[in-house]
Amino acid sequence: MTENLAGSMKKFNGTFWAAIAVELLHCLASYTMLDYLIVYLAQDLGFGDIRANALYGMLLFAGCFLPILIGALADRYGFRETMVVSLTVMVAGYFLASQVTSYPGMAAALIVIALGGAVIKPVIAGTVKSCSDESNRSLGFSIYYTVINIGSSIAPFLANGVRVSTGHPGLILVASGIVEAFALAVTFFFFRNVEIDESAKAKPLLKVLSEMAVVLGNARLMITAAGCAAIYFACGHYEIEGRTIAAGIAAWVGLNLLWDFTGKLAAGEKWGRGPLLDRQRFGDGRLLGFIIIFSGVWALYSQIWTNIPLYITTLDPAMKAHIEWFQAVDPIMIVLFQVLIGKWMGRFRPLPSMVAGIVISSFAVGTVSLFGAHLGAWAVGISLGIWSVGEMMFSPRSVEYVTVIAPKDKLALYIGYGFLPLAIGFGVGPSLGAFLIRLFAKIGHAEWVWYGFGLWALVIAAALWIYDKLLSRSKSVGDAAPPTEKNSAA
């Protein structure tokens, strides 16, 4: 078995290993920044919990959503050229973020980082696929996912070491920039372009947006959704209360519905002949339902990176000295136990595996304040460990489940948009959590919000179960489940 493994690994060329090295360095840089970023924004720069969460959510949303839109540009301009440009942009973004202290300046720096990283993952994944064949492709992607978790496991200790040894939290961003610079050097000297079939050439951005509209709805529906997102993020940046956000979104949706019913009278014969001159239409309800439900799961996951670290430092300010260590719990657990749990859960259909994982996750978030208040702030790490078990059950199977609901002729398209819940959940979750914490604090029970999050997870599990029953699908799925990778803006 060892000889077969060694033989399979020898088949990988230098470009494959260069891509793996770049992915390792890129993940190390990204998670080094992310592990302390929320505390840096909220406390060290004084932005406060609400505005810090809005910034963090914006970064995560852009990091997950932009690759869907512009990641395919690598096919048009070449993998190597795209990587050199994107890594250069990211290095500049990290150094800019380390220097700015104003809210607008930090927002601009984080957008630069997100833009630079938008094509990294599609390029690396495409390289792994192109540099492997049927005999070693599974091994290639296993190596790819493993280095992601290795990078995210090391990052908390790098971030903490830089911050504690220097006494300057902003140098964490400098360290991330230096690591990305090493990734840039590897790309420049060792990475070579892979051959791409003409059929795989990138589609124009407008074509990608058009396909998204067809699957999810139409352009008018996308405009309504984009407006809701803009209101949500803008209100978070300006610390506007949750009820005002809800009212603004409701007004925007109401105006669009009004246009649906009155637009034809105003436009006459032009009605239906353009993206603005048409009624909103929903696309495949199966995909939309899945996106909505799983967005709630990832919104909960985002609390691990944002409001849980802030809560820990509230319970015990001394924990700020080692707050990054809590972020190491999840990736280390995945490295140690994913294969075992994946093999065990492979005996079951994706739906029961996902529901069971979400139920376990509900216990994890529901015990944050219970463990923290009675055992000490350090005990929140127990909740994070429990969450990782649930994550290893639902995360790999969620992508597999998308293949179950996808039409055969749109499989790749559905898999790509199956990652939309990450973008939506990571974008909405941080600010939503901060608003809920403030709401519970006003009634004198801020710790109750974690019980509310636990109930939230149970509702999601129930919704997913009902959703599956409504589909009434008899299509069976395979037993294989890919390893879990860290899901974030890395």
SULDAVEN-V393136 format. One record per backbone hydrogen bond with DSSP energy under -0.5 kcal/mol. NH is the residue of the N-H (numbers start at 1). CO is the residue of the C=O. If there is no record, write none. Layout:
nh->NH co->CO
nh->NH co->CO
This chain:
nh->5 co->1
nh->6 co->2
nh->7 co->3
nh->8 co->4
nh->9 co->5
nh->10 co->6
nh->11 co->7
nh->11 co->8
nh->12 co->9
nh->17 co->13
nh->18 co->14
nh->19 co->15
nh->20 co->16
nh->21 co->17
nh->22 co->18
nh->23 co->19
nh->24 co->20
nh->25 co->21
nh->26 co->22
nh->27 co->23
nh->28 co->24
nh->29 co->25
nh->30 co->26
nh->31 co->27
nh->32 co->28
nh->33 co->29
nh->34 co->30
nh->35 co->31
nh->36 co->32
nh->36 co->33
nh->37 co->33
nh->38 co->34
nh->40 co->36
nh->41 co->37
nh->42 co->38
nh->43 co->39
nh->44 co->39
nh->45 co->40
nh->47 co->41
nh->48 co->42
nh->51 co->47
nh->52 co->48
nh->53 co->49
nh->54 co->50
nh->55 co->51
nh->56 co->52
nh->57 co->53
nh->58 co->54
nh->59 co->55
nh->60 co->56
nh->61 co->57
nh->62 co->58
nh->63 co->59
nh->64 co->60
nh->65 co->61
nh->66 co->62
nh->68 co->65
nh->69 co->65
nh->69 co->66
nh->70 co->66
nh->71 co->66
nh->71 co->67
nh->73 co->70
nh->74 co->71
nh->75 co->72
nh->76 co->72
nh->77 co->73
nh->78 co->74
nh->82 co->78
nh->83 co->79
nh->84 co->80
nh->85 co->81
nh->86 co->82
nh->87 co->83
nh->88 co->84
nh->89 co->85
nh->90 co->86
nh->91 co->87
nh->92 co->88
nh->93 co->89
nh->94 co->90
nh->95 co->91
nh->96 co->92
nh->97 co->93
nh->98 co->94
nh->99 co->95
nh->99 co->96
nh->100 co->96
nh->106 co->102
nh->107 co->103
nh->108 co->104
nh->109 co->105
nh->110 co->106
nh->111 co->107
nh->112 co->108
nh->113 co->109
nh->114 co->110
nh->115 co->111
nh->116 co->112
nh->117 co->113
nh->118 co->114
nh->118 co->115
nh->119 co->116
nh->120 co->117
nh->121 co->117
nh->123 co->119
nh->124 co->120
nh->125 co->121
nh->126 co->122
nh->127 co->123
nh->128 co->124
nh->129 co->125
nh->130 co->126
nh->131 co->127
nh->132 co->129
nh->136 co->133
nh->137 co->133
nh->140 co->136
nh->141 co->137
nh->142 co->138
nh->143 co->139
nh->144 co->140
nh->145 co->141
nh->146 co->142
nh->147 co->143
nh->148 co->144
nh->149 co->145
nh->150 co->146
nh->151 co->147
nh->152 co->148
nh->153 co->149
nh->154 co->150
nh->155 co->151
nh->156 co->152
nh->157 co->154
nh->158 co->154
nh->159 co->155
nh->160 co->156
nh->161 co->157
nh->162 co->158
nh->163 co->159
nh->164 co->160
nh->165 co->161
nh->166 co->162
nh->167 co->163
nh->171 co->168
nh->172 co->169
nh->173 co->170
nh->174 co->170
nh->175 co->171
nh->176 co->172
nh->177 co->173
nh->178 co->174
nh->179 co->175
nh->180 co->176
nh->181 co->177
nh->182 co->178
nh->183 co->179
nh->184 co->180
nh->185 co->181
nh->186 co->182
nh->187 co->183
nh->188 co->184
nh->189 co->185
nh->190 co->186
nh->191 co->186
nh->191 co->187
nh->200 co->197
nh->201 co->198
nh->207 co->204
nh->208 co->204
nh->209 co->205
nh->210 co->206
nh->211 co->207
nh->212 co->208
nh->213 co->209
nh->214 co->210
nh->215 co->211
nh->216 co->212
nh->217 co->213
nh->218 co->281
nh->222 co->218
nh->223 co->219
nh->224 co->220
nh->225 co->221
nh->226 co->222
nh->227 co->223
nh->228 co->224
nh->229 co->225
nh->230 co->226
nh->231 co->227
nh->232 co->228
nh->233 co->229
nh->234 co->230
nh->235 co->231
nh->236 co->232
nh->237 co->233
nh->238 co->234
nh->239 co->236
nh->240 co->235
nh->244 co->241
nh->245 co->241
nh->246 co->242
nh->247 co->243
nh->248 co->244
nh->249 co->245
nh->250 co->246
nh->251 co->247
nh->252 co->248
nh->253 co->249
nh->254 co->250
nh->255 co->251
nh->256 co->252
nh->257 co->253
nh->258 co->254
nh->259 co->255
nh->260 co->256
nh->261 co->257
nh->262 co->258
nh->263 co->259
nh->265 co->262
nh->266 co->262
nh->267 co->263
nh->268 co->264
nh->270 co->267
nh->271 co->268
nh->272 co->277
nh->273 co->270
nh->274 co->277
nh->278 co->276
nh->283 co->216
nh->284 co->215
nh->285 co->283
nh->288 co->284
nh->289 co->285
nh->290 co->286
nh->291 co->287
nh->292 co->288
nh->293 co->289
nh->294 co->290
nh->295 co->291
nh->296 co->292
nh->296 co->293
nh->297 co->293
nh->298 co->294
nh->299 co->295
nh->300 co->296
nh->301 co->297
nh->302 co->298
nh->303 co->300
nh->304 co->301
nh->305 co->301
nh->305 co->302
nh->306 co->302
nh->308 co->303
nh->310 co->306
nh->311 co->307
nh->312 co->308
nh->313 co->309
nh->314 co->310
nh->315 co->311
nh->316 co->312
nh->319 co->316
nh->320 co->317
nh->321 co->318
nh->322 co->319
nh->323 co->320
nh->325 co->322
nh->326 co->323
nh->327 co->324
nh->328 co->325
nh->329 co->326
nh->331 co->327
nh->332 co->328
nh->333 co->329
nh->334 co->330
nh->335 co->331
nh->336 co->332
nh->337 co->333
nh->338 co->334
nh->341 co->337
nh->342 co->338
nh->343 co->339
nh->344 co->340
nh->345 co->341
nh->346 co->342
nh->347 co->344
nh->348 co->345
nh->353 co->349
nh->354 co->350
nh->355 co->351
nh->356 co->352
nh->357 co->353
nh->358 co->354
nh->359 co->355
nh->360 co->356
nh->361 co->357
nh->362 co->358
nh->363 co->359
nh->364 co->360
nh->365 co->361
nh->366 co->362
nh->367 co->363
nh->367 co->364
nh->368 co->365
nh->371 co->367
nh->372 co->368
nh->373 co->369
nh->374 co->370
nh->375 co->371
nh->376 co->371
nh->376 co->372
nh->379 co->376
nh->380 co->377
nh->381 co->378
nh->382 co->379
nh->383 co->379
nh->384 co->380
nh->385 co->381
nh->386 co->382
nh->387 co->383
nh->388 co->384
nh->389 co->385
nh->390 co->386
nh->391 co->387
nh->392 co->388
nh->393 co->389
nh->393 co->390
nh->394 co->390
nh->395 co->391
nh->398 co->394
nh->399 co->395
nh->400 co->396
nh->401 co->397
nh->402 co->398
nh->403 co->399
nh->404 co->400
nh->404 co->401
nh->405 co->401
nh->406 co->402
nh->410 co->407
nh->411 co->408
nh->414 co->410
nh->415 co->411
nh->416 co->412
nh->417 co->413
nh->418 co->414
nh->419 co->416
nh->420 co->417
nh->422 co->419
nh->423 co->419
nh->424 co->420
nh->425 co->421
nh->426 co->422
nh->427 co->423
nh->428 co->424
nh->429 co->425
nh->430 co->426
nh->432 co->428
nh->433 co->429
nh->434 co->430
nh->435 co->431
nh->436 co->432
nh->437 co->433
nh->438 co->434
nh->439 co->435
nh->440 co->436
nh->441 co->437
nh->442 co->438
nh->443 co->439
nh->444 co->441
nh->445 co->440
nh->448 co->445
nh->449 co->446
nh->450 co->447
nh->451 co->447
nh->451 co->448
nh->452 co->448
nh->453 co->449
nh->454 co->450
nh->455 co->451
nh->456 co->452
nh->457 co->453
nh->458 co->454
nh->459 co->455
nh->460 co->456
nh->461 co->457
nh->462 co->458
nh->463 co->459
nh->464 co->460
nh->465 co->461
nh->466 co->462
nh->467 co->463
nh->468 co->464
nh->469 co->465
nh->470 co->466
nh->471 co->467
nh->472 co->468
nh->473 co->468
nh->488 co->486
